[in-house]
Every structure is written in structure tokens, then in C-alpha cells.
Amino acid sequence: MSEKEVILTQEGLKKLEEELEHLKSVKRREVAERIKVAIGYGDISENSEYEDAKNEQAFNEGRIITLEKMLRNARIISNDEVDTDTVSVGSIVTLKDLEFGDIVEYSIVGTAESDPFQNKISNESPVGKAILGKRKGATVDVNVPAGVIQYEIIDIKK
């Protein structure tokens, strides 16, 4: 089975590489030290500190494997690939809510980078899917749990 392509911006690639390096170099040592200290407490069969540290180790190693797989399957979107004629991954899009008049600006990123609190939305999110490939001035309908939101694309930039 082929692994899913992970679309990343240059910024997203850098963040994932930094997280991976931190987990491998810093976090692994911290967890190993916690395990060593917990073993020093004696009988590990009823040692909650040891159990916690082993669970943290398992989580850390799982995250390392996930990040390595993501980086192996990464396709980096460079700024040169982003055009300002149509919405694509890497675009910064200004939208106007046609019902309430609110204006929002989103960066369109791959799912690995999405962070709605920083207005970075995935190309696979409802809004991302609806606006991909559209041009400035287009009106789009976005199906959300509360119904349908209509947006007008006000601007597209890199």
C-alpha cells in the first residue's frame, strides 16, 4: 500500500524537522532519565512513575515514526509554485462572509500544518476544498455543520 503524500510549505517542513530533531535528541534523553530514576524506586510491577515514563517513551517513539513517515512522503510547495490567479496550497486568501460581512484571511496549507487558531486551514477542510482552484471575485458555498456559508474571494496572494 502506498503512503499518502503530505503537502507542506517550506515553513511547515522546517517545523516538522525541528520537532523531529527535538524528539530524537532532547525528549528521548529526558524520558530515558525518567525511566532510569523510576527503576531506582524498586519493584517496577507496581511503580506508577515507571509506567508513566514507559508510556511517554512509547508516545515519543510513535511520534518520531509518524514524523519520519510524513517527511519521507512530503511534497514541498515553494512560493514559486503559488500563483495569485487561483487559490492553491500556499495561497493566502481573503474571504468575505456574504451573510454577515465578516472578512477573514486564511493561509491554505496541507493537513499536517493546519492550525485554525493561526488561520492556517487545510486544503482538505470544508473551506479549503470549496475555495481551491477558484479565482478572485468568485462566490463559493461552504457546507458546514450549521448549514451553508457563502464566501466571496476578495484577494489571493503568496
N, C-alpha and C positions, 0 to 999 in steps of 0.2 A: 504494500500500500504506500503510495507516495505521500509525503508530508506536505501540509498546507503551506503555501507561500505566505510569508509575513512581510507586509508592506511597511516600510519605515522611512521617516525623514532622516536627514543627517543628524539632527538633534536627538531623535528617538534612538538611533543607533548608538550614539555616544552615551546616552543614559543607560541603555541596557548593558553596554560593555563595562561601564563604571560599576553598575550593580553587580555584575558577574565577578569582576575583579575584587570588589569588597567582600562578597560572599566567600570567595575562594581563599583570600589572603587574611582577612580580619575575622570574619564571622566563624570560619572553621576553627581558628585558633581559640577564640573565645569559648566556643562550645566544647572543644576538646578539654580545655582547662576546667570547665564546669563539670564535665564527666569525671575528670581526674579527682577533683575535690569531693564530688559525691561518692566516689568509690572509697575514698578515705573515711567516710562515715560508717563503713562496715557493711553488713548484710544488704546486698543490693536488691534482694527479692521484695523487701518492704521499704524501699528507700525512694520517697517521692521526688527528692532532688535529682536522683539518678534517672528516674523515669522521665521527668521533665526535660532534662538535658538530652536524653536519647531521642525524645520526641522532637525537640528543637533541631537536633542533628539530622533527623530524617527529613524534616521540613526543609532545612537548608540545602541538603543534598538534592532533594526533589526540585527545588527552585533552580539550583545550578544546572541540572539536567534540562529543565524547561528552557532556561535562557540559552544554553548552548544549542539546543534544537532550533530555537527561534532565530538565533544569529546565523546558523548554518543554512536556514531557509529564507534568509532576509533578501528582499529586493529593495534597494535604496532608491528613493525618489530624490533626484537632485533638483535644485532650483531651476536648472536649465530645462528640465522636463515639464515644469509647471508653466502653462500659458495663462494669460489673463483673459482669453476669449471664452473659455468654458471652465466649469468647475471640475477640478480633479483633486486627487490626493496631493497635498502640499499647498493647495489654494487657501487663501484667507478670504472668507466670503461674508459680506454684509447683507443681512436679510431684514425685511420689514414684515412684521406680522400685520396682515391686511385687516384683521378684525379690530385689534387694539392699538395699532400704530407703533408698537414697540419695535425698536431697532436692536438687533443683536449681531455680533461678529463672531464667527466660528473659524477655527483652523480645521481643515479636513485632514485627518491622519488615518493610519491603519489602526486596526483594533488593539494592537499591542501598546499603542501610545495614547489611546483615548483617555481623556480626563475632563469630564464635563465641568468640573469646578474651575478649570483653567480655559474653558471654552474650546477645548480640543475634542472634536467629535469624530467618531469612526465613520469611515466610508460605508460601513455596514449598518450603521444606526438608521432609524427611520428618516431623520432629516438628511443625513449623509446620502442615503440611497436616493432620496427624492431629488436632490439637487445635483448629483453627479452628472456631468455631461451637459448641463443646462447653461444658458448664456445670460449675461447681464440683461435685466428687464423681464426675464421670464417669471411667470407665476407658477408656483408648484403647490400641490396638495400633499400634506404630510399626515399619514394615518398614525394617530397616537391613541393610547388607551381612552382618553377623554373625548375622542372624536377625530375631526379633521381640522388641521390648522393650515391656513393658506399663507404662504410667504411670497414676497416679491424679492428677486435677487437684485439688490441695489448696486453692489460692486464686487469685483473679483480681483484679487491681487496676489502677488507672491509672498 
